[in-house]
């Protein structure tokens, strides 16, 4: 993914995906050879792809090449802008995002609704989330909601 912390506005704009296209881009990414599932979250301050693969290195390479080819961003520019997390680190990141802890303004609430929308779109009939991403995105939404309800972060 990338965010306001890692990428310029220009790069974020090139990679941005309108919400009505999250599902089709997720399906295209999930169709890459080493991937099994995918979900897209794209906002004004972040662009993230969550995916499931048996080969993390191949999955990252394929997704990066896909983004370079389809979004017109050089591999050099992508490498300097993207952050890549796997396994527990990726799950913890999704929880932090949903809780508003990774936002430009800590605790802003809009990201929770965007994360919930990511879950809804990815898990619809034509979505590309399977069991793994469904569980992770649902947990992130629940954790974000609980965090806002039980803490002063809001």
SVG drawing of the C-alpha trace seen along z (x, -y; Angstrom):
<svg xmlns="http://www.w3.org/2000/svg" viewBox="-23 -16 37 37">
<polyline fill="none" stroke="black" stroke-width="0.4" points="0.0,0.0 0.9,-3.6 -0.4,-6.6 0.1,-10.3 3.2,-9.1 4.9,-7.3 3.8,-8.8 3.3,-12.1 -0.1,-13.4 0.8,-12.8 1.6,-9.1 -1.5,-8.6 -3.7,-10.2 -2.2,-7.8 -3.0,-4.8 -6.4,-5.9 -9.3,-3.7 -12.9,-5.0 -15.0,-3.0 -17.2,-1.7 -14.1,0.0 -12.7,1.5 -14.4,4.8 -13.2,5.1 -9.6,4.1 -9.7,6.6 -10.9,9.4 -8.1,8.5 -5.5,8.6 -6.9,11.9 -6.6,13.4 -2.8,12.9 -1.0,16.3 0.1,16.5 -2.8,14.8 -6.0,16.3 -7.9,13.4 -7.7,9.6 -9.5,6.4 -8.9,2.8 -9.1,-0.2 -8.5,-3.6 -9.1,-6.9 -7.7,-10.4 -4.8,-9.6 -4.2,-6.0 -4.2,-3.2 -4.0,0.4 -4.4,3.8 -4.9,6.7 -4.3,10.1 -3.8,13.8 -1.1,15.8 1.0,18.9 4.1,17.1 4.5,13.6 7.5,12.6 5.8,13.6 2.5,12.0 4.2,8.7 6.1,8.8 2.9,9.6 0.9,6.9 3.6,4.3 4.0,5.1 0.2,5.0 0.1,1.5 3.0,0.2 1.4,1.5 -2.2,0.5 -1.7,-2.8 1.3,-4.2 3.6,-4.4 7.3,-3.4 8.6,-0.5 11.2,-2.9 8.4,-5.3 6.4,-2.4 9.3,-1.0 10.0,-4.3 6.3,-4.9 4.9,-1.5 5.0,0.2 4.6,4.0 3.5,6.0 2.7,9.6 1.1,12.0 0.6,10.6 2.1,7.2 -0.6,6.8 -3.4,7.8 -2.2,5.4 -1.9,2.7 -5.5,3.2 -6.6,3.0 -4.7,-0.3 -6.2,-1.7 -9.8,-0.8 -9.2,-2.3 -8.1,-5.6 -4.6,-5.2 -2.8,-5.4 -4.7,-8.4 -3.5,-11.9 -5.7,-13.1 -5.6,-10.4 -9.0,-9.0 -10.8,-10.4 -13.9,-8.4 -14.3,-8.3 -11.7,-5.5 -13.8,-3.1 -16.7,-3.5 -14.3,-3.2 -12.8,0.0 -16.4,1.4 -17.1,0.5 -14.0,2.3 -15.3,5.4 -18.7,5.1 -17.4,4.7 -14.8,7.5 -17.3,10.0 -20.2,9.4 -21.0,12.2 -18.6,10.8 -15.9,9.8 -12.5,11.4 -12.3,11.9 -12.3,15.5 -12.3,16.9 -9.0,15.2 -9.7,11.7 -13.3,11.9 -12.2,12.8 -9.5,10.1 -11.7,7.3 -14.6,8.2 -12.3,8.2 -10.8,4.9 -14.2,3.3 -15.2,4.7 -12.0,3.7 -12.3,0.1 -15.8,-0.2 -14.9,1.2 -11.9,-1.1 -13.9,-4.2 -16.6,-3.1 -14.2,-2.2 -11.4,-4.8 -11.1,-8.6 -9.8,-8.2 -12.6,-9.8"/>
</svg>
